[in-house]
């Protein structure tokens, strides 16, 4: 049976979970400092984990954030999620890891001290680089215990992303989770070697990647959308009671997406916002000009679609990525979904 699409309520007692040296029994909630290693000062470093182990059996969902240490929205999403009273009635178990890359988080850096990208280091190795060892620990202690996963991200530094889900939409379980999450658009994203998503799929664990907002910034709409999205997935899986809420509109699936790049170096003046609909060769996305305004180059949309990512830094070099545009069969519907999404959270359609 498709567990993501057809959850079954169980009255069986849940099983305990052991993470590191700590065992969490059914009905317990525990915070765990999972030791990652030591600094060169000999001070220990830990990965904070909180486990909510429901009394009744059900799926085991891990929700992770700050795999890139400068991506902060996910940390706040998990903090708010764990405060909700609904967690007291959980079926199955929630494993919440708000800061996976502690080294990067402390230094407000995307990377680990060895300059490796943790999300290109999975499944890792017990005897490899620092990134490989952190990845190996996360796979062994967290992912190996889970039946489903959600990884929370933002755009890179100076780049903002429209709230979106990236997933393998050819997998029926993952597709059902992606639709339930409720972002206005979802992308059928290829698996990248070394990513957490690829490592989880190798273990047959359906997993979503939520992208929203910008590195080193907290964005309220992205946070509220993330909390509500995780709750919707948990209800789909039967981990929480299905409240009688109006279901989110059917998301629009992107066929593909591409970055538009700066034609020259200079000052970048953006003219189109996230979520806006653009038309091939007609929409002027922005302009790149030299400091004197003597040489200015327009950037026009190379194809029709919706803006799902944008550079916020006005200083660019030739070839820098400035706009991320997704292609849809119906760009009008995609733009409409984004407007509805904004309105729903601005009107307080969100648990406290």
KOLDOLO-34698 format. One record per residue (C-alpha): x, y, z; chain; residue number from 1; residue in three letters. Coordinates in steps of 0.05 Angstrom, whole numbers, plus 32768, in hexadecimal, padded with zeros to 4 digits. Layout:
c1: X&c2: Y&c3: Z&unit: A&pos: NUM&code: ALA
...
//
This chain:
c1: 8000&c2: 8000&c3: 8000&unit: A&pos: 1&code: UNK
c1: 8017&c2: 8047&c3: 7FF1&unit: A&pos: 2&code: UNK
c1: 8025&c2: 805F&c3: 8038&unit: A&pos: 3&code: UNK
c1: 802A&c2: 80A8&c3: 8024&unit: A&pos: 4&code: UNK
c1: 7FE8&c2: 80A9&c3: 7FFF&unit: A&pos: 5&code: UNK
c1: 7FC1&c2: 8079&c3: 802C&unit: A&pos: 6&code: UNK
c1: 7FD6&c2: 807E&c3: 8074&unit: A&pos: 7&code: UNK
c1: 7FBA&c2: 804C&c3: 80A5&unit: A&pos: 8&code: UNK
c1: 7FA9&c2: 805F&c3: 80EC&unit: A&pos: 9&code: UNK
c1: 7FC7&c2: 802E&c3: 811D&unit: A&pos: 10&code: UNK
c1: 7FB6&c2: 8020&c3: 8166&unit: A&pos: 11&code: UNK
c1: 7FF6&c2: 7FF8&c3: 816E&unit: A&pos: 12&code: UNK
c1: 8028&c2: 8012&c3: 81A0&unit: A&pos: 13&code: UNK
c1: 8061&c2: 8038&c3: 8180&unit: A&pos: 14&code: UNK
c1: 80A8&c2: 801E&c3: 8183&unit: A&pos: 15&code: UNK
c1: 80E0&c2: 8042&c3: 81A8&unit: A&pos: 16&code: UNK
c1: 8117&c2: 8066&c3: 8182&unit: A&pos: 17&code: UNK
c1: 8161&c2: 8068&c3: 8195&unit: A&pos: 18&code: UNK
c1: 818B&c2: 80A1&c3: 817C&unit: A&pos: 19&code: UNK
c1: 81D3&c2: 80A3&c3: 8194&unit: A&pos: 20&code: UNK
c1: 81D1&c2: 8087&c3: 81DA&unit: A&pos: 21&code: UNK
c1: 818B&c2: 80A0&c3: 81E9&unit: A&pos: 22&code: UNK
c1: 814C&c2: 8075&c3: 81E3&unit: A&pos: 23&code: UNK
c1: 8109&c2: 8099&c3: 81DC&unit: A&pos: 24&code: UNK
c1: 80CD&c2: 8070&c3: 81F2&unit: A&pos: 25&code: UNK
c1: 8086&c2: 8077&c3: 81D7&unit: A&pos: 26&code: UNK
c1: 8065&c2: 80B4&c3: 81F4&unit: A&pos: 27&code: UNK
c1: 80A7&c2: 80D8&c3: 8202&unit: A&pos: 28&code: UNK
c1: 80C7&c2: 8116&c3: 81E5&unit: A&pos: 29&code: UNK
c1: 8112&c2: 811C&c3: 81EC&unit: A&pos: 30&code: UNK
c1: 8148&c2: 814D&c3: 81D7&unit: A&pos: 31&code: UNK
c1: 818A&c2: 812D&c3: 81C4&unit: A&pos: 32&code: UNK
c1: 81CF&c2: 814B&c3: 81B7&unit: A&pos: 33&code: UNK
c1: 81EC&c2: 811C&c3: 8184&unit: A&pos: 34&code: UNK
c1: 8237&c2: 8123&c3: 8187&unit: A&pos: 35&code: UNK
c1: 8256&c2: 8134&c3: 8143&unit: A&pos: 36&code: UNK
c1: 829E&c2: 813C&c3: 8158&unit: A&pos: 37&code: UNK
c1: 82CC&c2: 816E&c3: 8178&unit: A&pos: 38&code: UNK
c1: 82E9&c2: 81B1&c3: 8164&unit: A&pos: 39&code: UNK
c1: 8334&c2: 81BA&c3: 8162&unit: A&pos: 40&code: UNK
c1: 832B&c2: 81DA&c3: 81A7&unit: A&pos: 41&code: UNK
c1: 8313&c2: 8196&c3: 81BE&unit: A&pos: 42&code: UNK
c1: 82CD&c2: 81B2&c3: 81CB&unit: A&pos: 43&code: UNK
c1: 8296&c2: 8181&c3: 81B6&unit: A&pos: 44&code: UNK
c1: 8265&c2: 8191&c3: 817E&unit: A&pos: 45&code: UNK
c1: 821F&c2: 8174&c3: 817D&unit: A&pos: 46&code: UNK
c1: 81E4&c2: 816E&c3: 814E&unit: A&pos: 47&code: UNK
c1: 81A4&c2: 8181&c3: 8173&unit: A&pos: 48&code: UNK
c1: 816C&c2: 814E&c3: 8169&unit: A&pos: 49&code: UNK
c1: 8126&c2: 814D&c3: 8187&unit: A&pos: 50&code: UNK
c1: 80FC&c2: 810E&c3: 8183&unit: A&pos: 51&code: UNK
c1: 80B1&c2: 810B&c3: 818E&unit: A&pos: 52&code: UNK
c1: 809F&c2: 80C2&c3: 8196&unit: A&pos: 53&code: UNK
c1: 8054&c2: 80B9&c3: 8193&unit: A&pos: 54&code: UNK
c1: 8030&c2: 8084&c3: 81BC&unit: A&pos: 55&code: UNK
c1: 8011&c2: 8064&c3: 817F&unit: A&pos: 56&code: UNK
c1: 8036&c2: 8046&c3: 8144&unit: A&pos: 57&code: UNK
c1: 803D&c2: 806B&c3: 8103&unit: A&pos: 58&code: UNK
c1: 8071&c2: 8087&c3: 80D2&unit: A&pos: 59&code: UNK
c1: 80B4&c2: 80A3&c3: 80E8&unit: A&pos: 60&code: UNK
c1: 80BF&c2: 80E7&c3: 80C8&unit: A&pos: 61&code: UNK
c1: 8100&c2: 810D&c3: 80CB&unit: A&pos: 62&code: UNK
c1: 80FF&c2: 8159&c3: 80C0&unit: A&pos: 63&code: UNK
c1: 8143&c2: 8179&c3: 80B8&unit: A&pos: 64&code: UNK
c1: 815E&c2: 81BF&c3: 80AD&unit: A&pos: 65&code: UNK
c1: 81A0&c2: 81E6&c3: 80A7&unit: A&pos: 66&code: UNK
c1: 81C4&c2: 81B0&c3: 807F&unit: A&pos: 67&code: UNK
c1: 81DF&c2: 81F1&c3: 8062&unit: A&pos: 68&code: UNK
c1: 81F2&c2: 8218&c3: 80A0&unit: A&pos: 69&code: UNK
c1: 81DB&c2: 825C&c3: 8087&unit: A&pos: 70&code: UNK
c1: 8193&c2: 8245&c3: 8076&unit: A&pos: 71&code: UNK
c1: 816A&c2: 825B&c3: 80B2&unit: A&pos: 72&code: UNK
c1: 8120&c2: 8255&c3: 80A0&unit: A&pos: 73&code: UNK
c1: 811F&c2: 820B&c3: 80AD&unit: A&pos: 74&code: UNK
c1: 813A&c2: 8214&c3: 80F3&unit: A&pos: 75&code: UNK
c1: 80FF&c2: 8241&c3: 8104&unit: A&pos: 76&code: UNK
c1: 80CE&c2: 8212&c3: 80E1&unit: A&pos: 77&code: UNK
c1: 80E4&c2: 81D8&c3: 810D&unit: A&pos: 78&code: UNK
c1: 80E2&c2: 8204&c3: 814C&unit: A&pos: 79&code: UNK
c1: 809A&c2: 8217&c3: 813E&unit: A&pos: 80&code: UNK
c1: 8087&c2: 81D1&c3: 812A&unit: A&pos: 81&code: UNK
c1: 809F&c2: 81B4&c3: 816C&unit: A&pos: 82&code: UNK
c1: 8077&c2: 81E7&c3: 8194&unit: A&pos: 83&code: UNK
c1: 8034&c2: 81D1&c3: 8177&unit: A&pos: 84&code: UNK
c1: 8004&c2: 81AC&c3: 81A5&unit: A&pos: 85&code: UNK
c1: 7FF4&c2: 817C&c3: 816C&unit: A&pos: 86&code: UNK
c1: 8037&c2: 815A&c3: 8179&unit: A&pos: 87&code: UNK
c1: 801A&c2: 813F&c3: 81BA&unit: A&pos: 88&code: UNK
c1: 7FEA&c2: 8113&c3: 8192&unit: A&pos: 89&code: UNK
c1: 801D&c2: 80F9&c3: 8161&unit: A&pos: 90&code: UNK
c1: 8018&c2: 80B4&c3: 8142&unit: A&pos: 91&code: UNK
c1: 805C&c2: 8099&c3: 8130&unit: A&pos: 92&code: UNK
c1: 809B&c2: 80C2&c3: 813D&unit: A&pos: 93&code: UNK
c1: 80B7&c2: 8105&c3: 8128&unit: A&pos: 94&code: UNK
c1: 8103&c2: 810E&c3: 8126&unit: A&pos: 95&code: UNK
c1: 8112&c2: 8159&c3: 8122&unit: A&pos: 96&code: UNK
c1: 8159&c2: 8170&c3: 8112&unit: A&pos: 97&code: UNK
c1: 8159&c2: 81BD&c3: 810E&unit: A&pos: 98&code: UNK
c1: 81A5&c2: 81C5&c3: 8104&unit: A&pos: 99&code: UNK
c1: 81C8&c2: 818D&c3: 80DD&unit: A&pos: 100&code: UNK
c1: 8205&c2: 81B6&c3: 80CB&unit: A&pos: 101&code: UNK
c1: 8218&c2: 81D4&c3: 810E&unit: A&pos: 102&code: UNK
c1: 825D&c2: 81EC&c3: 80F6&unit: A&pos: 103&code: UNK
c1: 823D&c2: 8214&c3: 80BD&unit: A&pos: 104&code: UNK
c1: 8205&c2: 822E&c3: 80E9&unit: A&pos: 105&code: UNK
c1: 8236&c2: 824A&c3: 811C&unit: A&pos: 106&code: UNK
c1: 825E&c2: 826D&c3: 80E6&unit: A&pos: 107&code: UNK
c1: 8221&c2: 8281&c3: 80BC&unit: A&pos: 108&code: UNK
c1: 823F&c2: 825A&c3: 8083&unit: A&pos: 109&code: UNK
c1: 8220&c2: 822B&c3: 8050&unit: A&pos: 110&code: UNK
c1: 825B&c2: 81FB&c3: 8057&unit: A&pos: 111&code: UNK
c1: 8281&c2: 81D3&c3: 808A&unit: A&pos: 112&code: UNK
c1: 82C7&c2: 81EA&c3: 809F&unit: A&pos: 113&code: UNK
c1: 82E5&c2: 81BC&c3: 8069&unit: A&pos: 114&code: UNK
c1: 82BE&c2: 81E7&c3: 8036&unit: A&pos: 115&code: UNK
c1: 8295&c2: 81AA&c3: 8021&unit: A&pos: 116&code: UNK
c1: 824B&c2: 81AE&c3: 8013&unit: A&pos: 117&code: UNK
c1: 8229&c2: 817E&c3: 8043&unit: A&pos: 118&code: UNK
c1: 81F0&c2: 8173&c3: 8012&unit: A&pos: 119&code: UNK
c1: 8222&c2: 8156&c3: 7FE0&unit: A&pos: 120&code: UNK
c1: 8242&c2: 8127&c3: 8013&unit: A&pos: 121&code: UNK
c1: 820D&c2: 80F3&c3: 8020&unit: A&pos: 122&code: UNK
c1: 820A&c2: 80BA&c3: 8032&unit: A&pos: 123&code: UNK
c1: 824E&c2: 80CB&c3: 804F&unit: A&pos: 124&code: UNK
c1: 8284&c2: 80A1&c3: 806F&unit: A&pos: 125&code: UNK
c1: 8299&c2: 8093&c3: 80B6&unit: A&pos: 126&code: UNK
c1: 82E2&c2: 809E&c3: 80A3&unit: A&pos: 127&code: UNK
c1: 82DB&c2: 80D4&c3: 806E&unit: A&pos: 128&code: UNK
c1: 82DE&c2: 8120&c3: 8070&unit: A&pos: 129&code: UNK
c1: 82BA&c2: 8148&c3: 80A5&unit: A&pos: 130&code: UNK
c1: 827F&c2: 8151&c3: 8076&unit: A&pos: 131&code: UNK
c1: 827E&c2: 8106&c3: 8067&unit: A&pos: 132&code: UNK
c1: 827F&c2: 80F5&c3: 80B1&unit: A&pos: 133&code: UNK
c1: 8245&c2: 8125&c3: 80C2&unit: A&pos: 134&code: UNK
c1: 821E&c2: 8108&c3: 8087&unit: A&pos: 135&code: UNK
c1: 822C&c2: 80C1&c3: 809E&unit: A&pos: 136&code: UNK
c1: 8216&c2: 80D1&c3: 80E5&unit: A&pos: 137&code: UNK
c1: 81D5&c2: 80F0&c3: 80CC&unit: A&pos: 138&code: UNK
c1: 81C6&c2: 80B5&c3: 80A0&unit: A&pos: 139&code: UNK
c1: 81D5&c2: 8082&c3: 80D7&unit: A&pos: 140&code: UNK
c1: 81B1&c2: 80A4&c3: 8111&unit: A&pos: 141&code: UNK
c1: 8177&c2: 80C8&c3: 80EE&unit: A&pos: 142&code: UNK
c1: 8168&c2: 80B2&c3: 80A7&unit: A&pos: 143&code: UNK
c1: 816F&c2: 8068&c3: 80B3&unit: A&pos: 144&code: UNK
c1: 8138&c2: 806B&c3: 80E8&unit: A&pos: 145&code: UNK
c1: 8106&c2: 8092&c3: 80BC&unit: A&pos: 146&code: UNK
c1: 80D0&c2: 807E&c3: 808C&unit: A&pos: 147&code: UNK
c1: 80C8&c2: 80C4&c3: 806E&unit: A&pos: 148&code: UNK
c1: 80F0&c2: 8105&c3: 806D&unit: A&pos: 149&code: UNK
c1: 80EA&c2: 8150&c3: 8061&unit: A&pos: 150&code: UNK
c1: 8129&c2: 817B&c3: 8059&unit: A&pos: 151&code: UNK
c1: 8121&c2: 81C7&c3: 8061&unit: A&pos: 152&code: UNK
c1: 814A&c2: 81F8&c3: 8038&unit: A&pos: 153&code: UNK
c1: 814E&c2: 8240&c3: 801F&unit: A&pos: 154&code: UNK
c1: 816F&c2: 8260&c3: 7FE4&unit: A&pos: 155&code: UNK
c1: 81BA&c2: 826C&c3: 7FE8&unit: A&pos: 156&code: UNK
c1: 81D7&c2: 82AD&c3: 8002&unit: A&pos: 157&code: UNK
c1: 81B9&c2: 82EA&c3: 7FDE&unit: A&pos: 158&code: UNK
c1: 8188&c2: 82BD&c3: 7FB9&unit: A&pos: 159&code: UNK
c1: 813F&c2: 82B5&c3: 7FCC&unit: A&pos: 160&code: UNK
c1: 8112&c2: 827A&c3: 7FB9&unit: A&pos: 161&code: UNK
c1: 80C7&c2: 8278&c3: 7FB0&unit: A&pos: 162&code: UNK
c1: 80AA&c2: 8244&c3: 7FE0&unit: A&pos: 163&code: UNK
c1: 80AF&c2: 8203&c3: 7FB9&unit: A&pos: 164&code: UNK
c1: 80B6&c2: 81B8&c3: 7FC1&unit: A&pos: 165&code: UNK
c1: 80EC&c2: 8192&c3: 7F9B&unit: A&pos: 166&code: UNK
c1: 80E2&c2: 8148&c3: 7F97&unit: A&pos: 167&code: UNK
c1: 80E2&c2: 8109&c3: 7F6C&unit: A&pos: 168&code: UNK
c1: 809B&c2: 810F&c3: 7F51&unit: A&pos: 169&code: UNK
c1: 80A0&c2: 80CC&c3: 7F2D&unit: A&pos: 170&code: UNK
c1: 809D&c2: 80AB&c3: 7F72&unit: A&pos: 171&code: UNK
c1: 8053&c2: 80A6&c3: 7F86&unit: A&pos: 172&code: UNK
c1: 8061&c2: 80AC&c3: 7FD1&unit: A&pos: 173&code: UNK
c1: 808C&c2: 80E9&c3: 7FC7&unit: A&pos: 174&code: UNK
c1: 805A&c2: 8108&c3: 7F97&unit: A&pos: 175&code: UNK
c1: 8022&c2: 8100&c3: 7FCA&unit: A&pos: 176&code: UNK
c1: 804D&c2: 8121&c3: 8000&unit: A&pos: 177&code: UNK
c1: 8060&c2: 815A&c3: 7FD1&unit: A&pos: 178&code: UNK
c1: 8017&c2: 8169&c3: 7FC0&unit: A&pos: 179&code: UNK
c1: 8003&c2: 8166&c3: 8009&unit: A&pos: 180&code: UNK
c1: 803A&c2: 8197&c3: 801E&unit: A&pos: 181&code: UNK
c1: 8013&c2: 81CD&c3: 7FF9&unit: A&pos: 182&code: UNK
c1: 8047&c2: 81FB&c3: 7FDA&unit: A&pos: 183&code: UNK
c1: 802D&c2: 8220&c3: 7F9C&unit: A&pos: 184&code: UNK
c1: 805F&c2: 81FC&c3: 7F6F&unit: A&pos: 185&code: UNK
c1: 8085&c2: 81BB&c3: 7F71&unit: A&pos: 186&code: UNK
c1: 80C1&c2: 81A8&c3: 7F47&unit: A&pos: 187&code: UNK
c1: 80D3&c2: 8164&c3: 7F2E&unit: A&pos: 188&code: UNK
c1: 811C&c2: 816A&c3: 7F42&unit: A&pos: 189&code: UNK
c1: 8151&c2: 8137&c3: 7F2E&unit: A&pos: 190&code: UNK
c1: 8177&c2: 8116&c3: 7F66&unit: A&pos: 191&code: UNK
c1: 81BE&c2: 8131&c3: 7F6F&unit: A&pos: 192&code: UNK
c1: 81F8&c2: 8104&c3: 7F81&unit: A&pos: 193&code: UNK
c1: 820B&c2: 810E&c3: 7FCA&unit: A&pos: 194&code: UNK
c1: 81CA&c2: 8130&c3: 7FDE&unit: A&pos: 195&code: UNK
c1: 81A2&c2: 811A&c3: 801B&unit: A&pos: 196&code: UNK
c1: 8166&c2: 8110&c3: 7FED&unit: A&pos: 197&code: UNK
c1: 818C&c2: 80DF&c3: 7FC1&unit: A&pos: 198&code: UNK
c1: 81A7&c2: 80B9&c3: 7FFE&unit: A&pos: 199&code: UNK
c1: 8161&c2: 80B4&c3: 801C&unit: A&pos: 200&code: UNK
c1: 8144&c2: 809B&c3: 7FDA&unit: A&pos: 201&code: UNK
c1: 817A&c2: 8065&c3: 7FD8&unit: A&pos: 202&code: UNK
c1: 815B&c2: 804D&c3: 8019&unit: A&pos: 203&code: UNK
c1: 8115&c2: 8051&c3: 7FFA&unit: A&pos: 204&code: UNK
c1: 8102&c2: 808B&c3: 8029&unit: A&pos: 205&code: UNK
c1: 80D3&c2: 80BC&c3: 8007&unit: A&pos: 206&code: UNK
c1: 80ED&c2: 8102&c3: 8013&unit: A&pos: 207&code: UNK
c1: 80DC&c2: 814B&c3: 8002&unit: A&pos: 208&code: UNK
c1: 8109&c2: 8187&c3: 7FFE&unit: A&pos: 209&code: UNK
c1: 80E8&c2: 81C9&c3: 8010&unit: A&pos: 210&code: UNK
c1: 8108&c2: 8208&c3: 7FF4&unit: A&pos: 211&code: UNK
c1: 80F1&c2: 824D&c3: 800A&unit: A&pos: 212&code: UNK
c1: 8111&c2: 8290&c3: 801A&unit: A&pos: 213&code: UNK
c1: 8159&c2: 82A6&c3: 801D&unit: A&pos: 214&code: UNK
c1: 8197&c2: 8292&c3: 8045&unit: A&pos: 215&code: UNK
c1: 81A5&c2: 82B8&c3: 8086&unit: A&pos: 216&code: UNK
c1: 815F&c2: 82D5&c3: 8087&unit: A&pos: 217&code: UNK
c1: 811E&c2: 82C0&c3: 80A9&unit: A&pos: 218&code: UNK
c1: 80E2&c2: 82C7&c3: 807A&unit: A&pos: 219&code: UNK
c1: 809E&c2: 82C3&c3: 809D&unit: A&pos: 220&code: UNK
c1: 8076&c2: 82AA&c3: 8061&unit: A&pos: 221&code: UNK
c1: 80A9&c2: 8274&c3: 8052&unit: A&pos: 222&code: UNK
c1: 80AA&c2: 825F&c3: 809B&unit: A&pos: 223&code: UNK
c1: 805E&c2: 825C&c3: 80A3&unit: A&pos: 224&code: UNK
c1: 8058&c2: 8236&c3: 8061&unit: A&pos: 225&code: UNK
c1: 808D&c2: 8205&c3: 8078&unit: A&pos: 226&code: UNK
c1: 806C&c2: 81F6&c3: 80BB&unit: A&pos: 227&code: UNK
c1: 8028&c2: 81EC&c3: 809B&unit: A&pos: 228&code: UNK
c1: 8047&c2: 81C2&c3: 8063&unit: A&pos: 229&code: UNK
c1: 8068&c2: 8192&c3: 8095&unit: A&pos: 230&code: UNK
c1: 8026&c2: 818C&c3: 80BB&unit: A&pos: 231&code: UNK
c1: 8001&c2: 817B&c3: 807B&unit: A&pos: 232&code: UNK
c1: 8032&c2: 8144&c3: 806B&unit: A&pos: 233&code: UNK
c1: 802C&c2: 8128&c3: 80B1&unit: A&pos: 234&code: UNK
c1: 7FE0&c2: 8127&c3: 80AA&unit: A&pos: 235&code: UNK
c1: 7FE7&c2: 8104&c3: 8067&unit: A&pos: 236&code: UNK
c1: 8012&c2: 80CF&c3: 8087&unit: A&pos: 237&code: UNK
c1: 7FE1&c2: 80C5&c3: 80C0&unit: A&pos: 238&code: UNK
c1: 8010&c2: 80E0&c3: 80F4&unit: A&pos: 239&code: UNK
c1: 7FDF&c2: 8117&c3: 8108&unit: A&pos: 240&code: UNK
c1: 7F94&c2: 811C&c3: 8107&unit: A&pos: 241&code: UNK
c1: 7F77&c2: 8136&c3: 80C6&unit: A&pos: 242&code: UNK
c1: 7F58&c2: 8178&c3: 80D9&unit: A&pos: 243&code: UNK
c1: 7F1E&c2: 818F&c3: 80AF&unit: A&pos: 244&code: UNK
c1: 7F45&c2: 81C4&c3: 808A&unit: A&pos: 245&code: UNK
c1: 7F3C&c2: 81DC&c3: 8043&unit: A&pos: 246&code: UNK
c1: 7F70&c2: 81B5&c3: 801B&unit: A&pos: 247&code: UNK
c1: 7FA5&c2: 81DD&c3: 7FF8&unit: A&pos: 248&code: UNK
c1: 7F9A&c2: 81EB&c3: 7FAD&unit: A&pos: 249&code: UNK
c1: 7FB9&c2: 81B7&c3: 7F7F&unit: A&pos: 250&code: UNK
c1: 8002&c2: 81CD&c3: 7F76&unit: A&pos: 251&code: UNK
c1: 801D&c2: 81DA&c3: 7F30&unit: A&pos: 252&code: UNK
c1: 8056&c2: 81AC&c3: 7F1B&unit: A&pos: 253&code: UNK
c1: 8090&c2: 81CB&c3: 7EF5&unit: A&pos: 254&code: UNK
c1: 80A9&c2: 81A6&c3: 7EB8&unit: A&pos: 255&code: UNK
c1: 80EF&c2: 81C4&c3: 7EBF&unit: A&pos: 256&code: UNK
c1: 8113&c2: 8202&c3: 7ED7&unit: A&pos: 257&code: UNK
c1: 8150&c2: 822B&c3: 7EC3&unit: A&pos: 258&code: UNK
c1: 8179&c2: 8265&c3: 7EDD&unit: A&pos: 259&code: UNK
c1: 8180&c2: 82A5&c3: 7EB4&unit: A&pos: 260&code: UNK
c1: 81C5&c2: 82C3&c3: 7EB7&unit: A&pos: 261&code: UNK
c1: 81E2&c2: 8309&c3: 7EB6&unit: A&pos: 262&code: UNK
c1: 81F9&c2: 831C&c3: 7E6F&unit: A&pos: 263&code: UNK
c1: 822F&c2: 834B&c3: 7E8B&unit: A&pos: 264&code: UNK
c1: 824D&c2: 8362&c3: 7ECD&unit: A&pos: 265&code: UNK
c1: 8231&c2: 839F&c3: 7EF2&unit: A&pos: 266&code: UNK
c1: 81F6&c2: 83B6&c3: 7F1C&unit: A&pos: 267&code: UNK
c1: 81BA&c2: 8387&c3: 7F18&unit: A&pos: 268&code: UNK
c1: 8176&c2: 83AA&c3: 7F1C&unit: A&pos: 269&code: UNK
c1: 8140&c2: 8375&c3: 7F26&unit: A&pos: 270&code: UNK
c1: 80FB&c2: 8385&c3: 7F0B&unit: A&pos: 271&code: UNK
c1: 80D4&c2: 8345&c3: 7F17&unit: A&pos: 272&code: UNK
c1: 80C1&c2: 8327&c3: 7F5B&unit: A&pos: 273&code: UNK
c1: 80BE&c2: 82DF&c3: 7F72&unit: A&pos: 274&code: UNK
c1: 807F&c2: 82BC&c3: 7F5A&unit: A&pos: 275&code: UNK
c1: 8074&c2: 82EA&c3: 7F1F&unit: A&pos: 276&code: UNK
c1: 805F&c2: 82CE&c3: 7EDB&unit: A&pos: 277&code: UNK
c1: 808F&c2: 82DE&c3: 7EA2&unit: A&pos: 278&code: UNK
c1: 8087&c2: 82D9&c3: 7E57&unit: A&pos: 279&code: UNK
c1: 80BD&c2: 82C4&c3: 7E26&unit: A&pos: 280&code: UNK
c1: 80E4&c2: 82FF&c3: 7E09&unit: A&pos: 281&code: UNK
c1: 80AE&c2: 8330&c3: 7E21&unit: A&pos: 282&code: UNK
c1: 80BB&c2: 8335&c3: 7E6C&unit: A&pos: 283&code: UNK
c1: 80F7&c2: 835F&c3: 7E80&unit: A&pos: 284&code: UNK
c1: 8112&c2: 833C&c3: 7EBE&unit: A&pos: 285&code: UNK
c1: 8145&c2: 8372&c3: 7ECD&unit: A&pos: 286&code: UNK
c1: 8180&c2: 839A&c3: 7EB6&unit: A&pos: 287&code: UNK
c1: 81CB&c2: 8397&c3: 7EC0&unit: A&pos: 288&code: UNK
c1: 81EF&c2: 83D9&c3: 7EBB&unit: A&pos: 289&code: UNK
c1: 8235&c2: 83F4&c3: 7EC6&unit: A&pos: 290&code: UNK
c1: 823C&c2: 8428&c3: 7EFE&unit: A&pos: 291&code: UNK
c1: 8237&c2: 8462&c3: 7ECD&unit: A&pos: 292&code: UNK
c1: 81FA&c2: 8448&c3: 7EA9&unit: A&pos: 293&code: UNK
c1: 821F&c2: 844A&c3: 7E66&unit: A&pos: 294&code: UNK
c1: 8217&c2: 8400&c3: 7E58&unit: A&pos: 295&code: UNK
c1: 81D6&c2: 83E0&c3: 7E6C&unit: A&pos: 296&code: UNK
c1: 81BD&c2: 839B&c3: 7E58&unit: A&pos: 297&code: UNK
c1: 8175&c2: 8384&c3: 7E5F&unit: A&pos: 298&code: UNK
c1: 8166&c2: 833E&c3: 7E77&unit: A&pos: 299&code: UNK
c1: 8128&c2: 8321&c3: 7E57&unit: A&pos: 300&code: UNK
c1: 8106&c2: 82E1&c3: 7E69&unit: A&pos: 301&code: UNK
c1: 8121&c2: 82AB&c3: 7E39&unit: A&pos: 302&code: UNK
c1: 80E1&c2: 8281&c3: 7E43&unit: A&pos: 303&code: UNK
c1: 809E&c2: 8288&c3: 7E64&unit: A&pos: 304&code: UNK
c1: 8094&c2: 8271&c3: 7EAC&unit: A&pos: 305&code: UNK
c1: 8093&c2: 8286&c3: 7EF5&unit: A&pos: 306&code: UNK
c1: 80CC&c2: 82A5&c3: 7F1C&unit: A&pos: 307&code: UNK
c1: 80DF&c2: 8274&c3: 7F54&unit: A&pos: 308&code: UNK
c1: 8123&c2: 8290&c3: 7F66&unit: A&pos: 309&code: UNK
c1: 8145&c2: 82D4&c3: 7F63&unit: A&pos: 310&code: UNK
c1: 8187&c2: 82F4&c3: 7F73&unit: A&pos: 311&code: UNK
c1: 8180&c2: 832C&c3: 7FA6&unit: A&pos: 312&code: UNK
c1: 81C8&c2: 8346&c3: 7FA3&unit: A&pos: 313&code: UNK
c1: 81CC&c2: 8380&c3: 7F71&unit: A&pos: 314&code: UNK
c1: 8215&c2: 8373&c3: 7F5F&unit: A&pos: 315&code: UNK
c1: 8221&c2: 833E&c3: 7F29&unit: A&pos: 316&code: UNK
c1: 8257&c2: 8322&c3: 7EFE&unit: A&pos: 317&code: UNK
c1: 824C&c2: 830B&c3: 7EB7&unit: A&pos: 318&code: UNK
c1: 822B&c2: 82C6&c3: 7EBA&unit: A&pos: 319&code: UNK
c1: 8210&c2: 82CC&c3: 7F01&unit: A&pos: 320&code: UNK
c1: 81CB&c2: 82AB&c3: 7F0A&unit: A&pos: 321&code: UNK
c1: 8197&c2: 82E1&c3: 7F16&unit: A&pos: 322&code: UNK
c1: 8152&c2: 82C2&c3: 7F0A&unit: A&pos: 323&code: UNK
c1: 8139&c2: 827B&c3: 7F12&unit: A&pos: 324&code: UNK
c1: 80FC&c2: 826E&c3: 7EE6&unit: A&pos: 325&code: UNK
c1: 80D1&c2: 822F&c3: 7EE7&unit: A&pos: 326&code: UNK
c1: 80AB&c2: 8218&c3: 7EA9&unit: A&pos: 327&code: UNK
c1: 8062&c2: 8203&c3: 7EB1&unit: A&pos: 328&code: UNK
c1: 802C&c2: 81ED&c3: 7E81&unit: A&pos: 329&code: UNK
c1: 7FFE&c2: 8222&c3: 7EA0&unit: A&pos: 330&code: UNK
c1: 8026&c2: 825D&c3: 7EBA&unit: A&pos: 331&code: UNK
c1: 7FE6&c2: 8282&c3: 7ECA&unit: A&pos: 332&code: UNK
c1: 7FD1&c2: 824B&c3: 7EFB&unit: A&pos: 333&code: UNK
c1: 8016&c2: 824A&c3: 7F1B&unit: A&pos: 334&code: UNK
c1: 8013&c2: 8296&c3: 7F26&unit: A&pos: 335&code: UNK
c1: 7FCD&c2: 828F&c3: 7F43&unit: A&pos: 336&code: UNK
c1: 7FE4&c2: 8258&c3: 7F73&unit: A&pos: 337&code: UNK
c1: 801B&c2: 8286&c3: 7F8D&unit: A&pos: 338&code: UNK
c1: 7FEA&c2: 82BF&c3: 7F99&unit: A&pos: 339&code: UNK
c1: 7FBA&c2: 8290&c3: 7FBE&unit: A&pos: 340&code: UNK
c1: 7FF4&c2: 8276&c3: 7FE8&unit: A&pos: 341&code: UNK
c1: 800A&c2: 82BC&c3: 7FFD&unit: A&pos: 342&code: UNK
c1: 7FC3&c2: 82CF&c3: 800F&unit: A&pos: 343&code: UNK
c1: 7FB6&c2: 8291&c3: 8038&unit: A&pos: 344&code: UNK
c1: 7FF0&c2: 829E&c3: 8067&unit: A&pos: 345&code: UNK
c1: 7FE6&c2: 82E9&c3: 8069&unit: A&pos: 346&code: UNK
c1: 7F9F&c2: 82DB&c3: 8081&unit: A&pos: 347&code: UNK
c1: 7FBA&c2: 82B0&c3: 80B9&unit: A&pos: 348&code: UNK
c1: 7FAA&c2: 826B&c3: 809C&unit: A&pos: 349&code: UNK
c1: 7FDD&c2: 824C&c3: 80CA&unit: A&pos: 350&code: UNK
c1: 7FDE&c2: 8228&c3: 810D&unit: A&pos: 351&code: UNK
c1: 7FF9&c2: 8250&c3: 8148&unit: A&pos: 352&code: UNK
//
